[in-house]
Amino acid sequence: MAESMVEGDIPLFIRPPSTDDGWGIYELIKSCPPLDVNSTYAYLLLATQFRDRCAVATTSDGEIVGFVSGYVKTNAPDTYFLWQVAVGEKARGKGMARRLVEAVLKREHQADVRHLETTITPDNEASWGLFRRLATRWQAPLNSREYFSEEQLGGEHDPENLVRIGPFDPQNI
């Protein structure tokens, strides 16, 4: 089931991804630095094996302009770990990242989720802004700590902070 919205003159739709979306997701991620680009195969797996925990935003002609991926942690079933969120140029400045995250968290099988986690590099202002806005909107605390150091990442990647929102009341989403 797709959630629809009209942003300006562009109708946008949020829905679970499908196999046919793998390449479009890959192309979207490539167009959204500083996101890490994974293989097309990885995005095909997300669009099929994790489709209930992911979402795409499309235009009426099917162009993918937003994507969120994540999973519920097996060792913490009340926690959704957001792996990537990307919003293409056509959909930026419209609250699309928030809408994608909330669309996934509002799904019936996510009813037990009370925490949202992700990792963010210290200089990724867009992601920090999104998580701060979500915490404020959901009236929930936001906590952060170093998760992977630059050394752990082989010196080829900036350090990653683990960022956690929650607990939150699903009624606030």
C-alpha positions as CSV (number, residue, x, y, z in Angstrom):
1,M,0.0,0.0,0.0
2,A,1.4,3.4,-1.0
3,E,1.1,6.6,0.9
4,S,0.6,9.5,-1.5
5,M,1.3,13.2,-1.1
6,V,1.6,16.2,-3.4
7,E,4.6,18.3,-2.9
8,G,4.4,21.5,-5.1
9,D,3.4,20.2,-8.5
10,I,5.0,16.7,-8.0
11,P,2.9,13.9,-6.6
12,L,5.1,11.6,-4.5
13,F,4.3,8.1,-3.3
14,I,5.8,6.1,-0.4
15,R,5.7,2.3,-0.6
16,P,7.7,-0.8,0.2
17,P,10.4,-1.5,-2.4
18,S,10.3,-4.3,-5.0
19,T,12.9,-6.2,-7.0
20,D,12.4,-3.8,-9.8
21,D,13.6,-0.9,-7.6
22,G,17.1,-2.3,-6.9
23,W,18.9,-0.3,-9.7
24,G,16.9,2.9,-9.0
25,I,17.9,2.7,-5.4
26,Y,21.5,2.2,-6.3
27,E,21.4,5.2,-8.7
28,L,19.7,7.4,-6.0
29,I,22.3,6.5,-3.4
30,K,25.1,7.3,-5.9
31,S,23.6,10.8,-6.3
32,C,23.5,11.5,-2.6
33,P,27.0,12.0,-1.2
34,P,28.3,11.5,1.4
35,L,26.3,8.2,1.6
36,D,28.3,5.0,1.2
37,V,27.3,3.3,-2.1
38,N,26.8,-0.4,-1.8
39,S,26.4,-2.9,-4.6
40,T,23.3,-3.2,-6.7
41,Y,23.0,-6.7,-5.3
42,A,22.9,-5.2,-1.7
43,Y,20.0,-2.9,-2.7
44,L,18.2,-5.8,-4.4
45,L,18.5,-7.8,-1.2
46,L,17.1,-4.9,0.8
47,A,14.3,-4.4,-1.7
48,T,13.3,-8.1,-1.4
49,Q,14.5,-9.7,1.9
50,F,14.0,-6.5,4.0
51,R,11.2,-4.8,2.0
52,D,8.9,-4.7,5.1
53,R,11.6,-2.6,6.9
54,C,12.4,-0.4,4.0
55,A,10.5,2.2,1.8
56,V,10.9,4.1,-1.4
57,A,9.5,7.4,-2.5
58,T,8.6,7.7,-6.1
59,T,7.2,10.2,-8.5
60,S,4.0,9.3,-10.5
61,D,6.2,8.0,-13.3
62,G,8.0,5.6,-11.0
63,E,11.3,7.6,-10.5
64,I,12.8,6.8,-7.1
65,V,13.5,10.0,-5.3
66,G,13.8,8.7,-1.7
67,F,14.8,5.5,0.1
68,V,15.1,4.3,3.7
69,S,16.6,1.0,4.8
70,G,16.9,-0.7,8.1
71,Y,15.9,-3.6,10.3
72,V,14.6,-4.5,13.7
73,K,17.5,-5.6,15.9
74,T,17.3,-9.3,16.8
75,N,18.9,-8.6,20.2
76,A,16.6,-5.6,20.8
77,P,13.2,-6.2,19.2
78,D,12.0,-2.7,20.3
79,T,14.8,-1.0,18.3
80,Y,14.7,-0.2,14.5
81,F,18.2,0.3,13.2
82,L,18.1,2.8,10.3
83,W,20.9,1.9,7.9
84,Q,20.5,4.5,5.1
85,V,18.2,7.3,4.2
86,A,18.5,9.1,0.9
87,V,16.5,11.9,-0.7
88,G,17.1,12.9,-4.3
89,E,17.2,16.5,-5.4
90,K,13.6,16.6,-6.6
91,A,12.2,15.7,-3.2
92,R,14.6,17.7,-0.9
93,G,13.4,20.3,1.5
94,K,9.9,18.7,1.8
95,G,10.4,16.6,4.9
96,M,10.8,13.4,2.8
97,A,13.4,11.8,5.0
98,R,11.1,12.1,8.0
99,R,8.1,10.9,6.0
100,L,10.1,7.8,4.9
101,V,11.2,6.9,8.4
102,E,7.7,7.5,9.8
103,A,6.1,5.5,7.0
104,V,8.2,2.5,8.0
105,L,7.7,2.9,11.7
106,K,3.9,3.2,11.3
107,R,3.6,-0.2,9.7
108,E,1.7,-2.7,11.8
109,H,4.6,-5.1,12.2
110,Q,6.7,-2.3,13.8
111,A,4.2,-1.8,16.7
112,D,6.7,-2.9,19.3
113,V,9.4,-0.5,18.2
114,R,10.2,2.2,20.8
115,H,13.7,3.2,19.8
116,L,15.4,4.4,16.6
117,E,19.1,3.9,16.1
118,T,21.6,4.8,13.4
119,T,25.2,5.7,12.9
120,I,26.2,9.1,11.7
121,T,29.6,10.6,11.0
122,P,30.4,13.7,13.0
123,D,30.3,16.0,9.9
124,N,27.0,14.7,8.3
125,E,24.9,17.7,9.2
126,A,21.8,16.5,7.2
127,S,21.6,13.3,9.2
128,W,22.2,15.0,12.5
129,G,19.5,17.5,11.6
130,L,17.0,14.7,10.7
131,F,17.6,12.9,14.0
132,R,17.3,16.0,16.1
133,R,14.1,16.9,14.3
134,L,12.7,13.4,14.8
135,A,13.6,13.4,18.6
136,T,11.9,16.8,19.0
137,R,8.8,15.8,17.0
138,W,8.5,12.5,18.9
139,Q,9.2,14.2,22.2
140,A,11.9,11.6,22.9
141,P,15.5,11.8,24.2
142,L,18.4,11.7,21.7
143,N,21.7,10.1,22.8
144,S,25.0,9.7,21.0
145,R,28.3,8.0,21.5
146,E,31.3,6.9,19.4
147,Y,30.6,3.5,17.9
148,F,33.3,2.9,15.3
149,S,36.6,4.8,15.5
150,E,38.5,5.8,12.4
151,E,41.1,3.2,13.3
152,Q,38.4,0.5,13.5
153,L,37.3,1.6,10.1
154,G,40.9,1.1,8.7
155,G,41.5,4.9,8.4
156,E,39.5,4.9,5.2
157,H,36.3,6.2,6.7
158,D,35.3,8.9,9.2
159,P,34.3,7.7,12.7
160,E,30.7,6.8,13.2
161,N,28.6,7.8,16.2
162,L,25.8,5.5,17.4
163,V,22.7,7.8,17.7
164,R,19.6,6.6,19.6
165,I,16.2,8.2,19.9
166,G,13.9,6.8,22.5
167,P,12.0,5.6,24.1
168,F,9.2,7.2,22.1
169,D,5.5,6.7,22.0
170,P,4.3,5.4,18.7
171,Q,1.3,7.7,18.9
172,N,3.8,10.6,18.4
173,I,4.8,9.3,15.0
